[in-house]
Amino acid sequence: MSHLVSTEFTTHLDTVVDFLSTSTGLALVYCNSTRLIHDLLLSLESKMNRAFVKLDVPHIHGSLKKSDKFSLIKLFCMKIAGEGFDP
């Protein structure tokens, strides 16, 4: 099953990409549906690629193990780059 990210939401993603391309800050995008995460992730990564923003996008969702969720949150909050991962 595939879900499309709405035009309104992709406009908000443009704002996120603009922010990431002009600052050294972090951004958190919240989605209240695990089913929409995949399409949201693809849309965000596509927009980042077009804007030449070279960052990894960790995605945290309900299907992850609790330890994996907290590891990703810790990496995000501390801005820690790991092997093959640059938030």
Biopython code that builds the backbone (N, CA, C, O; Angstrom):
import numpy as np
from Bio.PDB.StructureBuilder import StructureBuilder

atoms = [
    (1, "MET", "N", (0.840, -1.170, 0.000)),
    (1, "MET", "CA", (0.000, 0.000, 0.000)),
    (1, "MET", "C", (0.883, 1.229, 0.000)),
    (1, "MET", "O", (1.866, 1.289, 0.738)),
    (2, "SER", "N", (0.548, 2.196, -0.808)),
    (2, "SER", "CA", (1.333, 3.408, -0.904)),
    (2, "SER", "C", (0.486, 4.611, -0.513)),
    (2, "SER", "O", (-0.704, 4.676, -0.823)),
    (3, "HIS", "N", (1.109, 5.551, 0.164)),
    (3, "HIS", "CA", (0.458, 6.788, 0.565)),
    (3, "HIS", "C", (1.252, 7.932, -0.039)),
    (3, "HIS", "O", (2.479, 7.878, -0.110)),
    (4, "LEU", "N", (0.562, 8.945, -0.464)),
    (4, "LEU", "CA", (1.245, 10.109, -1.000)),
    (4, "LEU", "C", (1.280, 11.205, 0.051)),
    (4, "LEU", "O", (0.329, 11.372, 0.815)),
    (5, "VAL", "N", (2.371, 11.947, 0.088)),
    (5, "VAL", "CA", (2.498, 13.071, 0.999)),
    (5, "VAL", "C", (1.790, 14.256, 0.352)),
    (5, "VAL", "O", (2.033, 14.567, -0.815)),
    (6, "SER", "N", (0.920, 14.914, 1.103)),
    (6, "SER", "CA", (0.107, 15.997, 0.549)),
    (6, "SER", "C", (0.955, 17.188, 0.121)),
    (6, "SER", "O", (2.075, 17.375, 0.598)),
    (7, "THR", "N", (0.407, 17.982, -0.781)),
    (7, "THR", "CA", (1.089, 19.185, -1.270)),
    (7, "THR", "C", (1.355, 20.147, -0.125)),
    (7, "THR", "O", (2.417, 20.766, -0.064)),
    (8, "GLU", "N", (0.394, 20.275, 0.783)),
    (8, "GLU", "CA", (0.575, 21.160, 1.935)),
    (8, "GLU", "C", (1.766, 20.719, 2.773)),
    (8, "GLU", "O", (2.557, 21.546, 3.226)),
    (9, "PHE", "N", (1.887, 19.414, 2.977)),
    (9, "PHE", "CA", (2.988, 18.910, 3.784)),
    (9, "PHE", "C", (4.316, 19.081, 3.068)),
    (9, "PHE", "O", (5.316, 19.405, 3.709)),
    (10, "THR", "N", (4.354, 18.873, 1.760)),
    (10, "THR", "CA", (5.621, 19.035, 1.041)),
    (10, "THR", "C", (6.071, 20.492, 1.054)),
    (10, "THR", "O", (7.269, 20.765, 0.984)),
    (11, "THR", "N", (5.137, 21.423, 1.141)),
    (11, "THR", "CA", (5.500, 22.831, 1.285)),
    (11, "THR", "C", (6.234, 23.041, 2.602)),
    (11, "THR", "O", (7.212, 23.786, 2.661)),
    (12, "HIS", "N", (5.769, 22.390, 3.645)),
    (12, "HIS", "CA", (6.456, 22.469, 4.936)),
    (12, "HIS", "C", (7.836, 21.819, 4.856)),
    (12, "HIS", "O", (8.780, 22.287, 5.491)),
    (13, "LEU", "N", (7.955, 20.753, 4.087)),
    (13, "LEU", "CA", (9.266, 20.119, 3.908)),
    (13, "LEU", "C", (10.229, 21.058, 3.190)),
    (13, "LEU", "O", (11.427, 21.047, 3.476)),
    (14, "ASP", "N", (9.725, 21.868, 2.264)),
    (14, "ASP", "CA", (10.572, 22.868, 1.603)),
    (14, "ASP", "C", (11.169, 23.819, 2.637)),
    (14, "ASP", "O", (12.338, 24.193, 2.542)),
    (15, "THR", "N", (10.366, 24.206, 3.621)),
    (15, "THR", "CA", (10.845, 25.081, 4.688)),
    (15, "THR", "C", (11.950, 24.400, 5.486)),
    (15, "THR", "O", (12.943, 25.035, 5.841)),
    (16, "VAL", "N", (11.784, 23.120, 5.767)),
    (16, "VAL", "CA", (12.798, 22.360, 6.500)),
    (16, "VAL", "C", (14.101, 22.302, 5.698)),
    (16, "VAL", "O", (15.182, 22.516, 6.247)),
    (17, "VAL", "N", (13.994, 22.012, 4.409)),
    (17, "VAL", "CA", (15.187, 21.914, 3.556)),
    (17, "VAL", "C", (15.878, 23.274, 3.453)),
    (17, "VAL", "O", (17.106, 23.342, 3.502)),
    (18, "ASP", "N", (15.112, 24.353, 3.309)),
    (18, "ASP", "CA", (15.706, 25.693, 3.283)),
    (18, "ASP", "C", (16.474, 25.965, 4.568)),
    (18, "ASP", "O", (17.584, 26.496, 4.532)),
    (19, "PHE", "N", (15.888, 25.603, 5.695)),
    (19, "PHE", "CA", (16.548, 25.794, 6.988)),
    (19, "PHE", "C", (17.847, 24.995, 7.055)),
    (19, "PHE", "O", (18.884, 25.527, 7.452)),
    (20, "LEU", "N", (17.794, 23.726, 6.668)),
    (20, "LEU", "CA", (18.978, 22.872, 6.745)),
    (20, "LEU", "C", (20.084, 23.320, 5.795)),
    (20, "LEU", "O", (21.266, 23.129, 6.081)),
    (21, "SER", "N", (19.706, 23.911, 4.676)),
    (21, "SER", "CA", (20.720, 24.327, 3.700)),
    (21, "SER", "C", (21.391, 25.639, 4.096)),
    (21, "SER", "O", (22.440, 25.976, 3.548)),
    (22, "THR", "N", (20.809, 26.387, 5.036)),
    (22, "THR", "CA", (21.369, 27.687, 5.403)),
    (22, "THR", "C", (21.835, 27.764, 6.849)),
    (22, "THR", "O", (22.244, 28.833, 7.303)),
    (23, "SER", "N", (21.783, 26.666, 7.578)),
    (23, "SER", "CA", (22.188, 26.719, 8.980)),
    (23, "SER", "C", (22.920, 25.434, 9.360)),
    (23, "SER", "O", (23.020, 24.491, 8.575)),
    (24, "THR", "N", (23.417, 25.433, 10.567)),
    (24, "THR", "CA", (24.049, 24.221, 11.089)),
    (24, "THR", "C", (23.141, 23.557, 12.116)),
    (24, "THR", "O", (23.576, 22.683, 12.866)),
    (25, "GLY", "N", (21.878, 23.974, 12.148)),
    (25, "GLY", "CA", (20.932, 23.439, 13.108)),
    (25, "GLY", "C", (20.371, 22.097, 12.687)),
    (25, "GLY", "O", (20.701, 21.559, 11.630)),
    (26, "LEU", "N", (19.522, 21.581, 13.536)),
    (26, "LEU", "CA", (18.855, 20.314, 13.289)),
    (26, "LEU", "C", (17.373, 20.576, 13.080)),
    (26, "LEU", "O", (16.855, 21.623, 13.467)),
    (27, "ALA", "N", (16.707, 19.632, 12.474)),
    (27, "ALA", "CA", (15.266, 19.749, 12.271)),
    (27, "ALA", "C", (14.599, 18.435, 12.655)),
    (27, "ALA", "O", (15.148, 17.356, 12.435)),
    (28, "LEU", "N", (13.432, 18.545, 13.219)),
    (28, "LEU", "CA", (12.638, 17.385, 13.573)),
    (28, "LEU", "C", (11.304, 17.497, 12.844)),
    (28, "LEU", "O", (10.595, 18.494, 12.982)),
    (29, "VAL", "N", (10.974, 16.485, 12.081)),
    (29, "VAL", "CA", (9.701, 16.455, 11.365)),
    (29, "VAL", "C", (8.866, 15.355, 11.992)),
    (29, "VAL", "O", (9.282, 14.198, 12.046)),
    (30, "TYR", "N", (7.694, 15.722, 12.460)),
    (30, "TYR", "CA", (6.826, 14.770, 13.135)),
    (30, "TYR", "C", (5.713, 14.328, 12.202)),
    (30, "TYR", "O", (5.102, 15.142, 11.509)),
    (31, "CYS", "N", (5.462, 13.044, 12.194)),
    (31, "CYS", "CA", (4.368, 12.468, 11.419)),
    (31, "CYS", "C", (3.605, 11.551, 12.364)),
    (31, "CYS", "O", (4.211, 10.711, 13.029)),
    (32, "ASN", "N", (2.298, 11.696, 12.433)),
    (32, "ASN", "CA", (1.524, 10.915, 13.399)),
    (32, "ASN", "C", (1.065, 9.565, 12.861)),
    (32, "ASN", "O", (0.166, 8.947, 13.430)),
    (33, "SER", "N", (1.669, 9.105, 11.776)),
    (33, "SER", "CA", (1.279, 7.828, 11.205)),
    (33, "SER", "C", (2.509, 7.072, 10.725)),
    (33, "SER", "O", (3.258, 7.557, 9.877)),
    (34, "THR", "N", (2.710, 5.877, 11.278)),
    (34, "THR", "CA", (3.839, 5.052, 10.852)),
    (34, "THR", "C", (3.717, 4.705, 9.378)),
    (34, "THR", "O", (4.727, 4.560, 8.690)),
    (35, "ARG", "N", (2.489, 4.572, 8.886)),
    (35, "ARG", "CA", (2.282, 4.210, 7.481)),
    (35, "ARG", "C", (2.754, 5.303, 6.523)),
    (35, "ARG", "O", (3.104, 5.006, 5.380)),
    (36, "LEU", "N", (2.771, 6.563, 6.969)),
    (36, "LEU", "CA", (3.186, 7.653, 6.093)),
    (36, "LEU", "C", (4.682, 7.940, 6.142)),
    (36, "LEU", "O", (5.196, 8.699, 5.321)),
    (37, "ILE", "N", (5.381, 7.339, 7.096)),
    (37, "ILE", "CA", (6.801, 7.628, 7.285)),
    (37, "ILE", "C", (7.610, 7.395, 6.006)),
    (37, "ILE", "O", (8.438, 8.230, 5.641)),
    (38, "HIS", "N", (7.383, 6.288, 5.333)),
    (38, "HIS", "CA", (8.174, 5.951, 4.149)),
    (38, "HIS", "C", (8.029, 7.019, 3.064)),
    (38, "HIS", "O", (9.030, 7.483, 2.518)),
    (39, "ASP", "N", (6.796, 7.412, 2.747)),
    (39, "ASP", "CA", (6.590, 8.430, 1.720)),
    (39, "ASP", "C", (7.146, 9.786, 2.145)),
    (39, "ASP", "O", (7.702, 10.518, 1.327)),
    (40, "LEU", "N", (6.997, 10.114, 3.411)),
    (40, "LEU", "CA", (7.541, 11.360, 3.934)),
    (40, "LEU", "C", (9.052, 11.364, 3.805)),
    (40, "LEU", "O", (9.645, 12.357, 3.382)),
    (41, "LEU", "N", (9.672, 10.256, 4.169)),
    (41, "LEU", "CA", (11.125, 10.132, 4.087)),
    (41, "LEU", "C", (11.613, 10.281, 2.645)),
    (41, "LEU", "O", (12.580, 10.998, 2.388)),
    (42, "LEU", "N", (10.947, 9.609, 1.708)),
    (42, "LEU", "CA", (11.334, 9.721, 0.296)),
    (42, "LEU", "C", (11.199, 11.142, -0.208)),
    (42, "LEU", "O", (12.067, 11.633, -0.929)),
    (43, "SER", "N", (10.121, 11.805, 0.165)),
    (43, "SER", "CA", (9.900, 13.184, -0.269)),
    (43, "SER", "C", (10.963, 14.113, 0.302)),
    (43, "SER", "O", (11.507, 14.951, -0.417)),
    (44, "LEU", "N", (11.263, 13.971, 1.586)),
    (44, "LEU", "CA", (12.268, 14.819, 2.216)),
    (44, "LEU", "C", (13.650, 14.581, 1.616)),
    (44, "LEU", "O", (14.359, 15.535, 1.298)),
    (45, "GLU", "N", (14.036, 13.321, 1.459)),
    (45, "GLU", "CA", (15.353, 13.029, 0.887)),
    (45, "GLU", "C", (15.460, 13.537, -0.549)),
    (45, "GLU", "O", (16.521, 14.017, -0.950)),
    (46, "SER", "N", (14.396, 13.443, -1.320)),
    (46, "SER", "CA", (14.395, 13.945, -2.690)),
    (46, "SER", "C", (14.605, 15.459, -2.707)),
    (46, "SER", "O", (15.399, 15.971, -3.496)),
    (47, "LYS", "N", (13.902, 16.157, -1.849)),
    (47, "LYS", "CA", (14.053, 17.614, -1.771)),
    (47, "LYS", "C", (15.459, 18.004, -1.299)),
    (47, "LYS", "O", (16.035, 18.973, -1.792)),
    (48, "MET", "N", (16.001, 17.254, -0.352)),
    (48, "MET", "CA", (17.351, 17.541, 0.127)),
    (48, "MET", "C", (18.378, 17.302, -0.971)),
    (48, "MET", "O", (19.322, 18.079, -1.108)),
    (49, "ASN", "N", (18.212, 16.253, -1.746)),
    (49, "ASN", "CA", (19.136, 15.976, -2.852)),
    (49, "ASN", "C", (19.098, 17.088, -3.889)),
    (49, "ASN", "O", (20.145, 17.513, -4.379)),
    (50, "ARG", "N", (17.915, 17.560, -4.227)),
    (50, "ARG", "CA", (17.794, 18.648, -5.203)),
    (50, "ARG", "C", (18.416, 19.941, -4.700)),
    (50, "ARG", "O", (18.881, 20.758, -5.494)),
    (51, "ALA", "N", (18.427, 20.133, -3.367)),
    (51, "ALA", "CA", (19.006, 21.338, -2.774)),
    (51, "ALA", "C", (20.465, 21.125, -2.370)),
    (51, "ALA", "O", (21.070, 22.006, -1.758)),
    (52, "PHE", "N", (21.038, 19.962, -2.705)),
    (52, "PHE", "CA", (22.418, 19.614, -2.377)),
    (52, "PHE", "C", (22.688, 19.640, -0.877)),
    (52, "PHE", "O", (23.786, 19.998, -0.449)),
    (53, "VAL", "N", (21.698, 19.263, -0.082)),
    (53, "VAL", "CA", (21.867, 19.131, 1.365)),
    (53, "VAL", "C", (22.264, 17.679, 1.614)),
    (53, "VAL", "O", (21.473, 16.761, 1.399)),
    (54, "LYS", "N", (23.486, 17.487, 2.066)),
    (54, "LYS", "CA", (24.031, 16.139, 2.240)),
    (54, "LYS", "C", (24.036, 15.750, 3.715)),
    (54, "LYS", "O", (25.066, 15.826, 4.385)),
    (55, "LEU", "N", (22.884, 15.336, 4.207)),
    (55, "LEU", "CA", (22.744, 14.862, 5.574)),
    (55, "LEU", "C", (21.964, 13.558, 5.562)),
    (55, "LEU", "O", (21.149, 13.322, 4.671)),
    (56, "ASP", "N", (22.213, 12.721, 6.543)),
    (56, "ASP", "CA", (21.417, 11.514, 6.690)),
    (56, "ASP", "C", (20.128, 11.864, 7.430)),
    (56, "ASP", "O", (20.099, 12.776, 8.256)),
    (57, "VAL", "N", (19.083, 11.138, 7.124)),
    (57, "VAL", "CA", (17.784, 11.384, 7.747)),
    (57, "VAL", "C", (17.386, 10.157, 8.561)),
    (57, "VAL", "O", (16.856, 9.189, 8.016)),
    (58, "PRO", "N", (17.643, 10.203, 9.868)),
    (58, "PRO", "CA", (17.184, 9.078, 10.678)),
    (58, "PRO", "C", (15.673, 9.147, 10.819)),
    (58, "PRO", "O", (15.109, 10.233, 10.956)),
    (59, "HIS", "N", (15.033, 8.024, 10.788)),
    (59, "HIS", "CA", (13.581, 8.023, 10.977)),
    (59, "HIS", "C", (13.231, 7.071, 12.101)),
    (59, "HIS", "O", (13.657, 5.917, 12.131)),
    (60, "ILE", "N", (12.455, 7.587, 13.008)),
    (60, "ILE", "CA", (12.079, 6.849, 14.201)),
    (60, "ILE", "C", (10.581, 6.600, 14.116)),
    (60, "ILE", "O", (9.798, 7.524, 13.898)),
    (61, "HIS", "N", (10.195, 5.352, 14.287)),
    (61, "HIS", "CA", (8.780, 5.002, 14.187)),
    (61, "HIS", "C", (8.465, 3.867, 15.154)),
    (61, "HIS", "O", (9.362, 3.272, 15.751)),
    (62, "GLY", "N", (7.199, 3.585, 15.293)),
    (62, "GLY", "CA", (6.735, 2.608, 16.262)),
    (62, "GLY", "C", (7.205, 1.192, 16.046)),
    (62, "GLY", "O", (7.157, 0.387, 16.976)),
    (63, "SER", "N", (7.660, 0.856, 14.852)),
    (63, "SER", "CA", (8.097, -0.513, 14.576)),
    (63, "SER", "C", (9.534, -0.790, 15.019)),
    (63, "SER", "O", (9.969, -1.941, 15.021)),
    (64, "LEU", "N", (10.269, 0.253, 15.394)),
    (64, "LEU", "CA", (11.652, 0.066, 15.851)),
    (64, "LEU", "C", (11.677, -0.455, 17.281)),
    (64, "LEU", "O", (10.774, -0.189, 18.075)),
    (65, "LYS", "N", (12.733, -1.203, 17.591)),
    (65, "LYS", "CA", (12.935, -1.620, 18.972)),
    (65, "LYS", "C", (13.224, -0.381, 19.822)),
    (65, "LYS", "O", (13.795, 0.596, 19.337)),
    (66, "LYS", "N", (12.827, -0.433, 21.075)),
    (66, "LYS", "CA", (13.003, 0.697, 21.979)),
    (66, "LYS", "C", (14.457, 1.144, 22.048)),
    (66, "LYS", "O", (14.730, 2.345, 22.053)),
    (67, "SER", "N", (15.394, 0.203, 22.102)),
    (67, "SER", "CA", (16.817, 0.557, 22.187)),
    (67, "SER", "C", (17.282, 1.281, 20.927)),
    (67, "SER", "O", (18.092, 2.204, 21.005)),
    (68, "ASP", "N", (16.771, 0.863, 19.759)),
    (68, "ASP", "CA", (17.141, 1.540, 18.506)),
    (68, "ASP", "C", (16.591, 2.961, 18.471)),
    (68, "ASP", "O", (17.272, 3.885, 18.027)),
    (69, "LYS", "N", (15.350, 3.134, 18.944)),
    (69, "LYS", "CA", (14.748, 4.470, 18.990)),
    (69, "LYS", "C", (15.599, 5.410, 19.829)),
    (69, "LYS", "O", (15.934, 6.512, 19.393)),
    (70, "PHE", "N", (15.946, 4.973, 21.034)),
    (70, "PHE", "CA", (16.699, 5.841, 21.927)),
    (70, "PHE", "C", (18.115, 6.093, 21.425)),
    (70, "PHE", "O", (18.666, 7.165, 21.671)),
    (71, "SER", "N", (18.707, 5.148, 20.738)),
    (71, "SER", "CA", (20.034, 5.373, 20.142)),
    (71, "SER", "C", (19.968, 6.453, 19.079)),
    (71, "SER", "O", (20.831, 7.330, 19.035)),
    (72, "LEU", "N", (18.955, 6.403, 18.218)),
    (72, "LEU", "CA", (18.797, 7.418, 17.173)),
    (72, "LEU", "C", (18.492, 8.785, 17.768)),
    (72, "LEU", "O", (19.003, 9.799, 17.292)),
    (73, "ILE", "N", (17.670, 8.817, 18.796)),
    (73, "ILE", "CA", (17.362, 10.099, 19.456)),
    (73, "ILE", "C", (18.621, 10.685, 20.073)),
    (73, "ILE", "O", (18.856, 11.890, 19.981)),
    (74, "LYS", "N", (19.424, 9.852, 20.696)),
    (74, "LYS", "CA", (20.672, 10.323, 21.306)),
    (74, "LYS", "C", (21.619, 10.874, 20.245)),
    (74, "LYS", "O", (22.215, 11.934, 20.437)),
    (75, "LEU", "N", (21.762, 10.164, 19.129)),
    (75, "LEU", "CA", (22.610, 10.661, 18.036)),
    (75, "LEU", "C", (22.112, 12.006, 17.525)),
    (75, "LEU", "O", (22.905, 12.912, 17.269)),
    (76, "PHE", "N", (20.802, 12.134, 17.379)),
    (76, "PHE", "CA", (20.214, 13.372, 16.878)),
    (76, "PHE", "C", (20.453, 14.520, 17.855)),
    (76, "PHE", "O", (20.893, 15.595, 17.446)),
    (77, "CYS", "N", (20.176, 14.312, 19.113)),
    (77, "CYS", "CA", (20.277, 15.381, 20.112)),
    (77, "CYS", "C", (21.713, 15.820, 20.374)),
    (77, "CYS", "O", (21.966, 16.988, 20.671)),
    (78, "MET", "N", (22.640, 14.897, 20.265)),
    (78, "MET", "CA", (24.030, 15.223, 20.554)),
    (78, "MET", "C", (24.823, 15.559, 19.306)),
    (78, "MET", "O", (26.013, 15.864, 19.389)),
    (79, "LYS", "N", (24.173, 15.506, 18.141)),
    (79, "LYS", "CA", (24.846, 15.784, 16.871)),
    (79, "LYS", "C", (26.087, 14.915, 16.711)),
    (79, "LYS", "O", (27.128, 15.406, 16.273)),
    (80, "ILE", "N", (25.998, 13.661, 17.048)),
    (80, "ILE", "CA", (27.127, 12.729, 16.966)),
    (80, "ILE", "C", (27.124, 12.062, 15.587)),
    (80, "ILE", "O", (26.122, 11.481, 15.171)),
    (81, "ALA", "N", (28.224, 12.151, 14.907)),
    (81, "ALA", "CA", (28.370, 11.439, 13.640)),
    (81, "ALA", "C", (28.982, 10.078, 13.928)),
    (81, "ALA", "O", (29.948, 9.964, 14.683)),
    (82, "GLY", "N", (28.415, 9.058, 13.323)),
    (82, "GLY", "CA", (28.959, 7.731, 13.492)),
    (82, "GLY", "C", (29.431, 7.217, 12.136)),
    (82, "GLY", "O", (29.307, 7.907, 11.124)),
    (83, "GLU", "N", (29.964, 6.024, 12.123)),
    (83, "GLU", "CA", (30.435, 5.436, 10.881)),
    (83, "GLU", "C", (29.265, 5.284, 9.916)),
    (83, "GLU", "O", (28.313, 4.556, 10.197)),
    (84, "GLY", "N", (29.338, 5.971, 8.778)),
    (84, "GLY", "CA", (28.282, 5.899, 7.777)),
    (84, "GLY", "C", (27.042, 6.681, 8.133)),
    (84, "GLY", "O", (26.009, 6.500, 7.488)),
    (85, "PHE", "N", (27.097, 7.554, 9.143)),
    (85, "PHE", "CA", (25.931, 8.316, 9.581)),
    (85, "PHE", "C", (26.348, 9.718, 9.974)),
    (85, "PHE", "O", (27.178, 9.891, 10.867)),
    (86, "ASP", "N", (25.786, 10.716, 9.323)),
    (86, "ASP", "CA", (26.064, 12.109, 9.648)),
    (86, "ASP", "C", (24.737, 12.850, 9.746)),
    (86, "ASP", "O", (24.178, 13.270, 8.733)),
    (87, "PRO", "N", (24.230, 13.012, 10.980)),
    (87, "PRO", "CA", (22.903, 13.652, 11.115)),
    (87, "PRO", "C", (22.932, 15.113, 10.708)),
    (87, "PRO", "O", (21.905, 15.790, 10.763)),
]
sb = StructureBuilder()
sb.init_structure("model")
sb.init_model(0)
sb.init_chain("A")
sb.init_seg("    ")
for serial, (resi, resn, name, xyz) in enumerate(atoms, 1):
    if name == "N":
        sb.init_residue(resn, " ", resi, " ")
    sb.init_atom(name, np.array(xyz, "f"), 0.0, 1.0, " ", f" {name:<3s}", serial, name[0])
structure = sb.get_structure()
